Amino acid sequence: MTALPRITTFGWVPEFARGFVRDLRPRWAFEEVGQAYEVDFVRDAKAPDYRQYQPFGQVPAYQDDQLEIFESGAIVLHIAKRAGQLIPNDPVGEMKAVQWLIAALNSVEPAVMEYAMNAIFEADRPWSGDRQPVVLSYIERRLGDLETRLTSRVWLEEDGFTIGDLMMVSVLGGLRGTGILDRFPAVAAYVARGEARPAHVKAMADHMAVFEQAAA
Amino acid sequence: MTALPRITTFGWVPEFARGFVRDLRPRWAFEEVGQAYEVDFVRDAKAPDYRQYQPFGQVPAYQDDQLEIFESGAIVLHIAKRAGQLIPNDPVGEMKAVQWLIAALNSVEPAVMEYAMNAIFEADRPWSGDRQPVVLSYIERRLGDLETRLTSRVWLEEDGFTIGDLMMVSVLGGLRGTGILDRFPAVAAYVARGEARPAHVKAMADHMAVFEQAAA
C-alpha cells in the first residue's frame, strides 16, 4: 500500500485569514485530479524542526513517497504532473500553463498582497489610508490587463482549465470581500467560474471545516 | 537552418533600472547553456500589438520555433529544459529546482520589490521615510531564513547550480547598492558566487552595453 501524499497547514488562523491560507491551492488541485491526501497541522511554523522542511516557516509544505517540496506553486505543479491532469500533455501547452501559474504568482499576487498588507497588517500605521489609492492602482493595472485577456475567453488558454487558471483564480480570491473585482466584470466572472468548480467548493469546505472544528 | 530563440527587452531605461531589468534572467540562462539568441527592443510595451504577446506589457517575452511565452521564471525554466542543463535530469531534482525558482519569485521577490517600490517609486510620498523600517523588516525576515539555509551550502541544493539559484541570485541582485546584504554574510557570499559566474558576467555586460550604445 502506497502512503497518501501529505500537506502541512495551520489548525487555527485568525478570522481574517480563513478562506485565504495557501493550503487551499494543493487542496483544490488534489480534488481536481481525484487524489486523496492527508493534512498535518503545524503548531509552530517558525520552529527549527519545521524550518528544516520549509525554510521560510510558511504553509503549505508537501511530501509523498518520492519527494518533499514547498511553495504552493511548485506543489500544485507537482500534483498536476504526478496525476497527468490539469496540464496539457504536449510541451507547448505545458509551458503555457506554467507561464500562467508563474504570472499569477509573480505578476499578480505581489499587487494583491501589497493591497492586503496595507489594508490589514499596516492598517494601524499613519500612512495606511493615504497609501490605499496607490496600492489600489497597482492591482487595478494588472486587473485591467487580465480584463482584456479574459473578455473573449473562458480560461486563460484555449486548452481549457489548467494549473495556470487554478493559481490565477486562487490569487485573485485574495481580493474577495474588497469589491475591487466588481469593476472588472470579465475577471469577476472568471473567478466565479473557477470558484464554482466542485473541486474548489470541496477544497474550501474542507479548509473552513478545520477552523469550525477548532472553535467547537 | 533553425532560427535562434528571441527575447524582448527595452532599448533604453532610466539609470536606476540599468542592471535590474529582467531580460538579465534569460540572458544569463542562455549564456549558462551556451545558446545563442537574438534580442528585439520594444518601443512601447503598453501598445496593444505587444500586449497580444505579453498581456501585462512587461519584458522579457520569448519566442522560438515552437512557442511564445512570457514571465522570466517560465522563460528561464524553458531555456533550461530545452537545453537539458541547469536543471537535474531526475524528476525529484527537477521539482526541487522549480521549487526554489518559485520561492525566489513568490516568497523573496515580493519583499525585494516592496523595498524598492518604497525607496524609488514612492520616494516622494510623505510616508516613504517612516515606512522604510517596515519594508526593511519584510525583506530581512526572508534574508534571515536564507542565511540559515546557505550557511552550510554552496548552492540551495546539493545538486549544484540550477535555475533555482539563477533566479534567487537574480532576485537578490535587486538589493544591489542598498547595503542590506552586508548583514547576511552567507547570502552575500552566495550572491557574489552567482554573479561571478562567467555566464552572469557576460549577460550583465551585454545588458549594460545596450544602454551605453543608446547613450553614445
Interface residues (C-beta under 8 A of the other chain):
Chain A: R51 P55 F56 G57 Q58 Q66 L67 I69 F70 E71 S72 G73 A74 L77 H78 P91 V92 M95 K96 V98 Q99 I102 A103 L105 N106 S107 E109 P110 M113 E114 M117 E122 R125 P126 W127 D130 R131 V134 R142 D145 L146 T148 R149
Chain B: R51 P55 F56 G57 Q58 Q66 L67 I69 F70 E71 S72 G73 A74 L77 H78 P91 V92 M95 K96 V98 Q99 I102 A103 L105 N106 S107 E109 P110 M113 E114 M117 E122 R125 P126 W127 D130 R131 V134 R142 D145 L146 T148 R149
